[in-house]
């Protein structure tokens, strides 16, 4: 006997199944099917606080209940990923390299040479960064902005984004499909990874700032 998504939310999300991101995403998928899942993932890309680790497994569970097919789930969520990424790419392209340098010059503890080295790194490794970054929580959205600033050829960006997103989406959608009413377990595990990535980023940023402060002190007569 198949459960509806509403019934599943009652089992997995506590006494208020209509609330929260899970309720919002489930409503989109129940109402619009694949396009609803795609819209949710497009918004997740533009607004990273919306967690794909909830939306994608829930979409997989919806597929297991016959709300949509696996093929539809993967097609629409990947399309949504690409659309959201292109929006952020466009923001980076509009912001532009000159504005980036002007903004960078106003920041404390940084040098123009730092940005030049970053640009050089992206020129060498940008394709790998965009492809693999699509499979890393948090950075899967943020990597689109520097790609736009550096004007990575749009067809290349779209192809890399679609490929990386398809891998990420397939893993989480299929996990939700196989886990059934326990689809929310995926979010718990991926959430730990997301927090670890954020923690590493904070530590790296703190280390960078500390080195810059120490370097400035040494430069003073």
C-alpha positions as CSV (number, residue, x, y, z in Angstrom):
1,X,0.0,0.0,0.0
2,X,1.4,3.4,-1.0
3,X,1.5,6.3,1.4
4,X,0.8,9.8,0.3
5,X,3.4,12.4,0.8
6,X,1.2,14.0,3.5
7,X,1.0,10.8,5.4
8,X,4.8,10.4,5.1
9,X,5.4,13.8,6.5
10,X,3.2,12.9,9.4
11,X,5.4,9.9,10.1
12,X,8.7,11.7,9.7
13,X,8.2,15.3,10.5
14,X,6.3,15.3,13.7
15,X,2.9,16.9,14.6
16,X,3.1,19.7,12.1
17,X,3.6,18.0,8.7
18,X,2.4,21.0,6.8
19,X,5.2,23.3,8.1
20,X,8.8,23.8,7.3
21,X,10.8,23.3,4.1
22,X,9.7,19.6,3.9
23,X,6.0,20.6,3.8
24,X,6.7,23.4,1.3
25,X,8.7,21.1,-1.0
26,X,6.2,18.3,-0.7
27,X,3.4,20.7,-1.6
28,X,5.2,21.7,-4.8
29,X,5.9,18.1,-5.8
30,X,2.3,16.9,-5.0
31,X,0.8,19.8,-6.9
32,X,3.1,20.2,-9.9
33,X,5.1,16.9,-10.0
34,X,8.5,17.1,-11.7
35,X,8.3,20.9,-12.6
36,X,7.5,21.5,-8.9
37,X,10.6,19.7,-7.8
38,X,12.6,21.6,-10.4
39,X,11.3,24.9,-9.2
40,X,12.2,24.0,-5.6
41,X,15.8,23.0,-6.6
42,X,16.2,26.2,-8.7
43,X,15.3,28.3,-5.7
44,X,17.6,26.1,-3.5
45,X,20.5,27.0,-5.9
46,X,19.8,30.8,-5.7
47,X,19.1,30.6,-1.9
48,X,21.6,28.1,-0.5
49,X,19.9,28.0,3.0
50,X,17.1,26.0,1.3
51,X,18.6,22.5,1.7
52,X,18.8,20.1,-1.3
53,X,19.3,17.3,1.2
54,X,15.6,17.7,2.1
55,X,14.2,18.5,-1.3
56,X,15.9,15.8,-3.4
57,X,15.2,12.8,-1.1
58,X,11.6,13.9,-0.7
59,X,11.4,14.0,-4.5
60,X,12.8,10.5,-4.6
61,X,10.2,9.4,-2.1
62,X,7.5,11.0,-4.2
63,X,8.7,8.9,-7.1
64,X,8.5,5.8,-5.0
65,X,4.8,6.7,-4.4
66,X,4.0,7.2,-8.0
67,X,3.6,11.0,-7.9
68,X,6.2,11.2,-10.6
69,X,8.7,8.9,-12.3
70,X,12.4,8.7,-11.5
71,X,13.3,9.9,-15.0
72,X,11.0,13.0,-14.5
73,X,12.5,13.6,-11.0
74,X,16.1,13.6,-12.3
75,X,15.3,15.6,-15.4
76,X,13.4,18.4,-13.7
77,X,15.7,18.6,-10.6
78,X,18.8,18.8,-12.9
79,X,17.1,21.4,-15.0
80,X,16.3,23.4,-11.9
81,X,19.9,23.1,-10.8
82,X,21.1,24.5,-14.1
83,X,18.5,27.3,-14.1
84,X,19.5,28.4,-10.6
85,X,23.2,28.2,-11.3
86,X,22.8,30.3,-14.5
87,X,21.0,33.0,-12.4
88,X,24.0,33.2,-10.1
89,X,26.4,33.0,-13.1
90,X,24.5,36.0,-14.5
91,X,24.9,37.9,-11.2
92,X,28.6,37.3,-11.3
93,X,28.8,38.4,-15.0
94,X,26.8,41.6,-14.4
95,X,29.0,42.4,-11.3
96,X,32.0,42.0,-13.5
97,X,35.8,41.8,-13.1
98,X,36.3,45.6,-12.8
99,X,33.7,45.9,-10.0
100,X,35.2,42.9,-8.3
101,X,38.6,44.5,-8.2
102,X,37.1,47.9,-7.0
103,X,35.2,46.1,-4.2
104,X,38.3,44.0,-3.4
105,X,40.5,47.1,-3.0
106,X,38.2,48.4,-0.3
107,X,38.5,45.3,1.9
108,X,40.9,45.3,4.8
109,X,43.7,42.7,5.1
110,X,43.7,41.8,1.4
111,X,45.9,42.7,-1.5
112,X,45.2,43.1,-5.2
113,X,47.7,40.3,-5.8
114,X,45.6,37.9,-3.8
115,X,42.7,38.4,-6.2
116,X,45.0,38.1,-9.2
117,X,46.2,34.8,-7.9
118,X,42.7,33.6,-7.4
119,X,41.8,34.6,-10.9
120,X,44.8,32.7,-12.2
121,X,43.8,29.7,-10.2
122,X,40.3,29.8,-11.6
123,X,41.7,30.1,-15.1
124,X,43.6,26.9,-14.6
125,X,41.2,24.9,-12.5
126,X,37.8,26.5,-13.1
127,X,36.3,23.6,-15.0
128,X,37.1,21.1,-12.2
129,X,35.9,23.6,-9.6
130,X,32.5,24.0,-11.3
131,X,32.1,20.3,-12.0
132,X,33.2,19.0,-8.6
133,X,31.8,22.0,-6.7
134,X,28.3,20.9,-7.7
135,X,28.7,17.9,-5.5
136,X,29.9,19.8,-2.4
137,X,27.2,21.2,0.0
138,X,27.1,25.0,0.2
139,X,29.8,25.5,-2.5
140,X,27.5,23.9,-5.1
141,X,25.7,27.2,-5.4
142,X,28.5,29.7,-4.6
143,X,30.8,28.4,-7.3
144,X,28.5,29.8,-10.0
145,X,29.3,33.4,-9.1
146,X,33.1,33.4,-9.8
147,X,32.4,31.4,-13.0
148,X,30.2,34.4,-14.1
149,X,32.8,37.0,-12.9
150,X,35.5,35.2,-14.9
151,X,33.1,34.8,-17.9
152,X,33.6,31.1,-18.3
153,X,32.0,30.2,-21.7
154,X,28.3,29.7,-20.9
155,X,27.9,26.4,-22.9
156,X,30.9,25.0,-20.9
157,X,29.4,26.2,-17.6
158,X,26.0,24.8,-18.4
159,X,27.5,21.4,-19.4
160,X,29.7,21.1,-16.3
161,X,26.8,22.3,-14.1
162,X,24.4,19.8,-15.6
163,X,26.8,16.9,-15.3
164,X,27.8,17.6,-11.7
165,X,24.2,18.3,-10.7
166,X,23.0,15.1,-12.3
167,X,25.4,13.1,-10.2
168,X,24.5,14.9,-6.9
169,X,20.7,14.8,-7.7
170,X,20.8,11.1,-8.6
171,X,22.5,10.1,-5.4
172,X,20.0,12.0,-3.2
173,X,16.9,11.3,-5.2
174,X,17.7,7.5,-5.4
175,X,18.4,7.5,-1.6
176,X,15.0,8.9,-1.0
177,X,13.4,6.5,-3.4
178,X,15.0,3.5,-1.7
179,X,14.6,4.7,1.9
180,X,10.8,5.3,1.5
181,X,9.2,6.9,4.5
182,X,12.7,7.2,6.1
183,X,13.8,9.6,3.3
184,X,14.6,12.3,6.0
185,X,17.6,10.2,7.2
186,X,19.5,11.4,4.1
187,X,19.2,15.0,5.3
188,X,20.7,14.2,8.7
189,X,23.8,12.6,7.1
190,X,24.3,15.3,4.4
191,X,23.6,18.0,7.0
192,X,26.6,16.7,9.0
193,X,28.8,17.0,5.8
194,X,27.4,20.5,5.2
195,X,28.3,21.6,8.7
196,X,31.8,20.1,8.3
197,X,32.3,22.0,5.0
198,X,31.2,25.2,6.6
199,X,33.5,24.6,9.6
200,X,36.5,24.0,7.4
201,X,35.7,27.2,5.4
202,X,35.4,29.2,8.7
203,X,38.7,27.8,9.9
204,X,40.4,28.5,6.6
205,X,39.1,32.1,6.6
206,X,40.2,32.6,10.2
207,X,43.6,31.3,9.3
208,X,43.8,33.6,6.3
209,X,42.9,36.7,8.3
210,X,45.4,35.7,11.1
211,X,48.2,35.4,8.6
212,X,47.3,38.8,7.0
213,X,47.2,40.5,10.4
214,X,50.5,39.1,11.3
215,X,52.0,40.1,7.9
216,X,50.7,43.7,8.3
217,X,52.3,43.9,11.7
218,X,55.7,42.8,10.3
219,X,55.4,45.3,7.5
220,X,55.1,48.2,10.0
221,X,58.4,50.0,10.8
